[in-house]
C-alpha cells in the first residue's frame, strides 16, 4: 500500500506549520499532535503509516513515545522518523535502539523531507509486497501440508481395503475414511437389485433414501448448499458437511471423495467377484462329489455283477464236469459241450477286462475333475 497517512508530532507549532507547508502539495493525509500523549491517543483512530516525531518534548520525549509505539503489537508496524535539532551519532543510535526507521535533522529543506518520505513510502510498499508473498507462501505451504496429509490418509485407506473381503466391513471402512476428513455421510451399496444403507449417524433418514433413489441415475455429481452426492454404478455417497468458506479446500475434498468412492467401488466389485467364484467353487465341488459317488456306486455294481458271473460259471463248470461223463455221450458230443462252456467263460473274462478299462476311465475322469477344482481354488 502506498504512503497515505502521516502524523507529525512537535510541541512547537511553528515546526508543525513548516511540515504542513512542505507536504501540502503531496498526496498525503497529514495530521498533527503537540505532545507525546496526544500522539498515542490518535493512533487507534487515525492509524498513521508514518510518524514524524520530535525528540525534544516536555513530559514525554520522542524516544519514550517511540518505545511505547513499538512495544504495542497493534502499533509496532508504524514507521517512525525522528525529527531533531541534534544529529550526533549517539542520538541517532538512541533513535534506532528504540525502533525508529529514520532520522532527519533540523533545519531540513523541502526536498530532503519529501525524499525521505517517498523513500519510506517505497519501503512500506515493498513491505506490503513481501508480507503478501510470505502470506501466499504460507498458504501454499499449509495447503501442500494439508494435501499431503489427506493423500496419506487416502493411501492408507486403499492399502487397508485391499484386505477386506466383506461388504459390510467395506462400508464401515468407507465411513471411517470420511470421518477422518471430518465428513458426515450416508452410503448406499447396490448389489443384485438390493440396496444396503450405512451412515455416520447409524441410519439413513427417509429423505436421504429418496435422494439416493431419485438421483442414482442422474449423473456423477450433485452439489447443493453444504452437501454433495457422488454416484457410481454400485455406490452412492451423500456428504452432509462439505467445507464452506474455503473454495480451494472444498474443491480438493470433493476430488478426494470422488476418488475414494471410485476406489471403493473397485474393491466392492472385487469382493463380489470373489464371492461368485467361491460359490462356483462350492457348486463345482458338490458336482464333483456327486459324480464321484455315482462312479463308485456304478463300479461297485459292476464288480458285484462280475463276481456273480464268476460264481455262476464256476458252478456250471463243476456241474458239467460231474454230469457229462454219466450221460453216455460220445466224444464229439462231450467236446462240443466243453467248447461251448469254454467260450462262455472266455466272454466272461473279456467282460472283466472291459470292466477294468471302465474303472481306469472313471479314475482318470475323477482325477481331471479334482485338478479342475484345484485350479479354481487357486484363482
C-alpha positions as CSV (number, residue, x, y, z in Angstrom):
1,X,0.0,0.0,0.0
2,X,1.4,3.5,-0.9
3,X,2.0,6.1,1.8
4,X,-1.3,7.9,2.5
5,X,-1.4,8.9,6.2
6,X,1.3,10.9,8.1
7,X,1.3,12.1,11.7
8,X,3.6,15.0,12.7
9,X,4.3,15.4,16.4
10,X,6.1,18.5,17.8
11,X,5.5,20.8,20.8
12,X,6.4,23.8,18.7
13,X,3.5,25.0,16.5
14,X,5.9,26.7,14.1
15,X,7.7,23.4,13.3
16,X,4.3,21.8,12.5
17,X,3.4,24.7,10.2
18,X,6.7,24.2,8.3
19,X,5.9,20.5,7.9
20,X,2.4,21.2,6.7
21,X,3.7,23.7,4.2
22,X,6.3,21.3,2.8
23,X,3.7,18.4,2.5
24,X,0.7,20.4,1.3
25,X,1.4,19.6,-2.4
26,X,1.9,15.8,-1.7
27,X,-0.9,13.3,-1.8
28,X,-0.7,12.6,1.9
29,X,-3.3,13.0,4.6
30,X,-1.4,14.9,7.3
31,X,-2.5,15.3,10.9
32,X,-0.6,16.9,13.8
33,X,-0.1,16.4,17.5
34,X,1.5,18.8,20.1
35,X,2.7,16.2,22.6
36,X,3.6,12.5,23.1
37,X,0.4,11.6,24.9
38,X,-1.7,13.3,22.3
39,X,0.2,11.3,19.6
40,X,-0.5,8.0,21.4
41,X,-4.2,8.9,21.8
42,X,-4.5,9.5,18.0
43,X,-3.0,6.2,16.8
44,X,-6.1,4.0,17.0
45,X,-8.4,6.4,15.3
46,X,-6.0,7.8,12.6
47,X,-3.8,4.7,12.1
48,X,-0.9,6.6,10.6
49,X,1.6,4.8,8.4
50,X,4.5,7.2,9.2
51,X,5.1,9.4,12.3
52,X,7.4,12.4,12.1
53,X,8.4,12.5,15.8
54,X,10.2,15.4,17.5
55,X,12.8,14.2,20.0
56,X,12.8,17.1,22.5
57,X,9.4,17.4,24.0
58,X,8.3,18.1,27.6
59,X,6.8,15.4,29.9
60,X,7.3,12.6,27.3
61,X,10.2,12.9,24.9
62,X,10.3,11.3,21.4
63,X,12.3,8.3,22.5
64,X,9.7,7.4,25.1
65,X,6.9,7.9,22.6
66,X,8.6,5.7,20.1
67,X,9.3,3.0,22.7
68,X,5.6,3.0,23.6
69,X,4.6,2.7,19.9
70,X,7.0,-0.2,19.1
71,X,6.2,-2.1,22.3
72,X,2.5,-2.3,21.4
73,X,1.7,-5.1,18.9
74,X,-1.2,-3.1,17.5
75,X,1.1,-0.1,16.6
76,X,4.6,-1.6,16.2
77,X,4.2,-1.7,12.4
78,X,4.1,2.2,12.2
79,X,7.2,3.7,10.7
80,X,8.8,6.3,13.0
81,X,11.2,9.1,11.7
82,X,12.7,11.2,14.4
83,X,12.9,15.0,13.8
84,X,15.6,16.6,15.9
85,X,17.9,19.7,16.0
86,X,20.7,17.4,17.1
87,X,22.0,14.7,14.8
88,X,25.0,13.2,16.6
89,X,25.9,9.6,16.2
90,X,24.9,8.9,19.8
91,X,21.4,10.4,19.3
92,X,20.9,8.6,16.1
93,X,21.9,5.3,17.7
94,X,19.5,6.1,20.6
95,X,16.7,6.6,18.0
96,X,17.5,3.3,16.2
97,X,17.7,1.5,19.6
98,X,14.1,2.3,20.4
99,X,12.9,1.2,17.0
100,X,12.9,4.2,14.7
101,X,13.3,3.6,11.0
102,X,14.8,7.0,10.0
103,X,16.2,10.3,11.4
104,X,16.2,13.8,10.0
105,X,18.0,16.8,11.4
106,X,16.5,20.3,11.7
107,X,16.6,22.5,9.8
108,X,15.7,20.5,6.7
109,X,14.7,21.5,3.3
110,X,11.6,20.6,1.4
111,X,13.4,18.3,-0.9
112,X,15.1,16.4,1.9
113,X,11.9,15.7,3.8
114,X,10.0,14.9,0.7
115,X,12.7,12.5,-0.5
116,X,12.8,10.7,2.9
117,X,9.0,10.3,3.0
118,X,8.9,9.0,-0.6
119,X,11.6,6.5,0.3
120,X,9.6,5.4,3.4
121,X,6.6,5.1,1.2
122,X,8.5,2.8,-1.2
123,X,9.7,0.8,1.8
124,X,6.1,0.4,3.0
125,X,5.1,-0.7,-0.5
126,X,7.9,-3.3,-0.6
127,X,7.0,-4.4,2.9
128,X,3.4,-5.0,1.9
129,X,4.5,-6.9,-1.2
130,X,6.8,-9.1,1.0
131,X,4.1,-9.7,3.6
132,X,1.8,-10.7,0.8
133,X,4.4,-13.1,-0.6
134,X,5.0,-14.5,2.8
135,X,1.3,-15.0,3.3
136,X,0.9,-16.6,-0.1
137,X,3.9,-18.9,0.6
138,X,2.5,-19.8,4.0
139,X,-0.9,-20.5,2.5
140,X,0.7,-22.6,-0.2
141,X,2.8,-24.5,2.4
142,X,-0.2,-25.2,4.6
143,X,-2.2,-26.2,1.6
144,X,0.6,-28.6,0.5
145,X,0.8,-30.0,4.0
146,X,-2.9,-30.5,4.1
147,X,-2.9,-32.1,0.7
148,X,0.0,-34.4,1.7
149,X,-1.8,-35.4,4.9
150,X,-5.0,-36.1,3.0
151,X,-3.2,-38.1,0.4
152,X,-1.6,-40.1,3.2
153,X,-5.0,-40.9,4.6
154,X,-6.2,-42.0,1.1
155,X,-3.2,-44.2,0.6
156,X,-3.7,-45.9,4.0
157,X,-7.4,-46.4,3.1
158,X,-6.5,-48.0,-0.2
159,X,-4.0,-50.3,1.5
160,X,-6.5,-51.3,4.2
161,X,-9.5,-52.1,2.0
162,X,-7.3,-54.3,-0.2
163,X,-7.6,-56.9,2.5
164,X,-11.3,-56.6,3.1
165,X,-13.5,-59.4,1.7
166,X,-16.8,-58.5,3.3
167,X,-19.3,-55.9,2.0
168,X,-20.4,-54.6,5.4
169,X,-16.8,-54.2,6.6
170,X,-16.0,-52.3,3.4
171,X,-18.9,-49.9,4.1
172,X,-17.7,-49.3,7.6
173,X,-14.2,-48.6,6.3
174,X,-15.6,-46.0,3.9
175,X,-17.5,-44.3,6.7
176,X,-14.3,-44.2,8.8
177,X,-12.3,-42.8,6.0
178,X,-14.8,-40.0,5.5
179,X,-14.8,-39.3,9.3
180,X,-11.0,-38.9,9.2
181,X,-11.7,-36.0,6.8
182,X,-14.2,-34.6,9.3
183,X,-17.1,-35.5,6.9
184,X,-20.5,-36.9,7.9
185,X,-22.0,-39.1,5.2
186,X,-24.7,-41.6,4.1
187,X,-23.8,-44.6,1.9
188,X,-25.8,-46.8,-0.5
189,X,-24.5,-50.1,-1.9
190,X,-26.5,-51.6,-4.8
191,X,-25.9,-55.3,-5.1
192,X,-28.0,-57.7,-7.2
193,X,-31.0,-55.3,-7.3
194,X,-30.8,-54.8,-3.5
195,X,-29.9,-51.7,-1.6
196,X,-27.8,-51.7,1.5
197,X,-27.5,-48.4,3.6
198,X,-25.0,-47.2,6.1
199,X,-24.5,-43.8,7.7
200,X,-22.1,-42.0,10.1
201,X,-25.1,-41.5,12.4
202,X,-26.1,-45.1,12.2
203,X,-29.2,-45.0,9.9
204,X,-30.1,-43.1,6.8
205,X,-33.2,-40.9,7.1
206,X,-36.1,-41.4,4.7
207,X,-35.4,-38.2,2.7
208,X,-31.8,-39.5,2.2
209,X,-33.1,-42.8,0.8
210,X,-35.4,-40.8,-1.5
211,X,-32.4,-38.8,-2.7
212,X,-30.5,-41.9,-3.5
213,X,-33.4,-43.4,-5.4
214,X,-34.1,-40.2,-7.4
215,X,-30.5,-39.2,-8.2
216,X,-28.7,-42.5,-8.6
217,X,-29.1,-42.4,-12.4
218,X,-29.0,-38.6,-12.9
219,X,-25.2,-38.1,-13.2
220,X,-22.0,-38.5,-11.3
221,X,-22.0,-35.4,-9.1
222,X,-24.7,-33.2,-7.4
223,X,-23.9,-30.3,-5.1
224,X,-26.4,-28.3,-3.0
225,X,-25.5,-26.0,-0.2
226,X,-23.0,-27.8,2.0
227,X,-24.0,-31.2,0.7
228,X,-22.6,-33.3,-2.1
229,X,-23.9,-36.5,-3.7
230,X,-21.4,-38.8,-5.6
231,X,-22.9,-41.5,-7.8
232,X,-21.1,-44.6,-9.2
233,X,-22.7,-47.8,-10.6
234,X,-22.7,-49.7,-7.4
235,X,-22.2,-47.0,-4.7
236,X,-23.7,-43.6,-3.9
237,X,-22.3,-41.4,-1.1
238,X,-24.0,-38.3,0.3
239,X,-21.7,-36.0,2.3
240,X,-23.6,-33.7,4.6
241,X,-21.0,-31.2,5.7
242,X,-18.7,-30.1,2.9
243,X,-16.2,-27.3,3.9
244,X,-17.7,-23.8,3.5
245,X,-15.9,-20.5,3.0
246,X,-12.7,-22.1,1.5
247,X,-13.3,-22.8,-2.2
248,X,-9.8,-24.4,-2.6
249,X,-10.4,-26.9,0.3
250,X,-13.9,-27.5,-0.9
251,X,-12.7,-28.4,-4.4
252,X,-9.9,-30.6,-3.0
253,X,-12.1,-32.5,-0.7
254,X,-14.7,-33.0,-3.5
255,X,-12.0,-34.5,-5.7
256,X,-10.8,-36.7,-2.8
257,X,-14.4,-38.0,-2.3
258,X,-14.8,-38.9,-6.0
259,X,-11.5,-40.8,-6.0
260,X,-12.2,-42.6,-2.7
261,X,-15.7,-43.7,-3.9
262,X,-14.2,-44.9,-7.2
263,X,-11.6,-47.0,-5.4
264,X,-14.2,-48.4,-3.0
265,X,-16.4,-49.4,-5.9
266,X,-13.5,-51.3,-7.5
267,X,-12.9,-53.1,-4.2
268,X,-16.6,-53.9,-3.9
269,X,-16.6,-55.4,-7.4
270,X,-13.5,-57.5,-6.4
271,X,-15.4,-58.8,-3.3
272,X,-18.5,-59.7,-5.3
273,X,-16.3,-61.4,-7.9
274,X,-14.5,-63.4,-5.2
275,X,-17.8,-64.3,-3.6
276,X,-19.2,-65.5,-7.0
277,X,-16.1,-67.6,-7.6
278,X,-16.4,-69.1,-4.2
279,X,-20.0,-70.0,-4.9
280,X,-19.0,-71.5,-8.2
281,X,-16.2,-73.5,-6.5
282,X,-18.7,-74.8,-3.9
283,X,-21.1,-75.8,-6.8
284,X,-18.2,-77.5,-8.7
285,X,-17.0,-79.3,-5.6
286,X,-20.6,-80.5,-5.0
287,X,-20.9,-81.7,-8.6
288,X,-17.5,-83.5,-8.4
289,X,-18.5,-85.2,-5.1
290,X,-21.8,-86.3,-6.7
291,X,-20.2,-87.7,-9.8
292,X,-17.5,-89.5,-7.8
293,X,-20.2,-91.0,-5.6
294,X,-22.1,-92.2,-8.7
295,X,-18.9,-93.6,-10.3
296,X,-18.1,-95.5,-7.2
297,X,-21.6,-96.9,-6.9
298,X,-21.6,-97.9,-10.6
299,X,-18.2,-99.6,-10.2
300,X,-19.4,-101.5,-7.1
301,X,-22.4,-102.7,-9.1
302,X,-20.3,-103.8,-12.0
303,X,-17.8,-105.6,-9.7
304,X,-20.7,-107.4,-7.9
305,X,-22.0,-108.5,-11.3
306,X,-18.6,-109.8,-12.2
307,X,-18.3,-111.8,-9.0
308,X,-21.8,-113.2,-9.5
309,X,-21.0,-114.2,-13.1
310,X,-17.8,-115.9,-12.0
311,X,-19.7,-117.8,-9.3
312,X,-22.4,-118.9,-11.9
313,X,-19.8,-120.1,-14.5
314,X,-17.8,-121.8,-11.8
315,X,-20.8,-123.7,-10.5
316,X,-21.9,-124.6,-14.1
317,X,-18.5,-125.9,-15.0
318,X,-18.4,-128.1,-11.9
319,X,-21.9,-129.5,-12.8
320,X,-20.8,-130.3,-16.3
321,X,-17.6,-132.0,-15.1
322,X,-19.8,-134.2,-12.8
323,X,-22.7,-135.0,-15.2
324,X,-21.3,-135.2,-18.7
325,X,-19.3,-138.5,-18.0
326,X,-22.5,-140.1,-16.8
327,X,-24.7,-139.0,-19.7
328,X,-23.4,-141.7,-22.2
329,X,-22.4,-139.1,-24.8
330,X,-19.8,-139.9,-27.4
331,X,-16.5,-138.0,-27.5
332,X,-17.6,-135.4,-30.1
333,X,-20.7,-134.5,-28.2
334,X,-18.7,-134.1,-25.0
335,X,-16.1,-131.9,-26.8
336,X,-18.9,-129.7,-28.2
337,X,-20.3,-129.1,-24.8
338,X,-17.0,-128.3,-23.3
339,X,-16.2,-125.9,-26.1
340,X,-19.5,-124.0,-25.5
341,X,-18.7,-123.7,-21.8
342,X,-15.1,-122.5,-22.5
343,X,-16.5,-119.9,-25.0
344,X,-18.9,-118.6,-22.4
345,X,-16.1,-118.4,-19.8
346,X,-13.8,-116.6,-22.2
347,X,-16.6,-114.0,-22.9
348,X,-16.9,-113.5,-19.2
349,X,-13.2,-112.9,-18.9
350,X,-13.4,-110.4,-21.8
351,X,-16.2,-108.6,-19.9
352,X,-13.9,-108.4,-16.8
353,X,-11.1,-106.8,-18.9
354,X,-13.7,-104.3,-20.2
355,X,-14.7,-103.6,-16.6
356,X,-11.0,-102.9,-15.7
357,X,-10.8,-100.4,-18.6
358,X,-14.1,-98.7,-17.5
359,X,-12.6,-98.5,-13.9
360,X,-9.5,-96.9,-15.3
361,X,-11.5,-94.4,-17.4
362,X,-13.6,-93.4,-14.4
363,X,-10.5,-92.9,-12.3
364,X,-9.0,-90.7,-15.0
365,X,-12.2,-88.6,-15.1
366,X,-12.2,-88.2,-11.4
367,X,-8.6,-87.0,-11.4
368,X,-9.4,-84.5,-14.1
369,X,-12.3,-83.1,-12.1
370,X,-10.1,-82.9,-9.0
371,X,-7.4,-81.0,-11.0
372,X,-10.1,-78.6,-12.3
373,X,-11.3,-77.9,-8.8
374,X,-7.8,-77.2,-7.6
375,X,-7.3,-74.6,-10.4
376,X,-10.5,-72.8,-9.5
377,X,-9.3,-72.8,-5.8
378,X,-6.1,-71.1,-6.9
379,X,-7.9,-68.4,-8.7
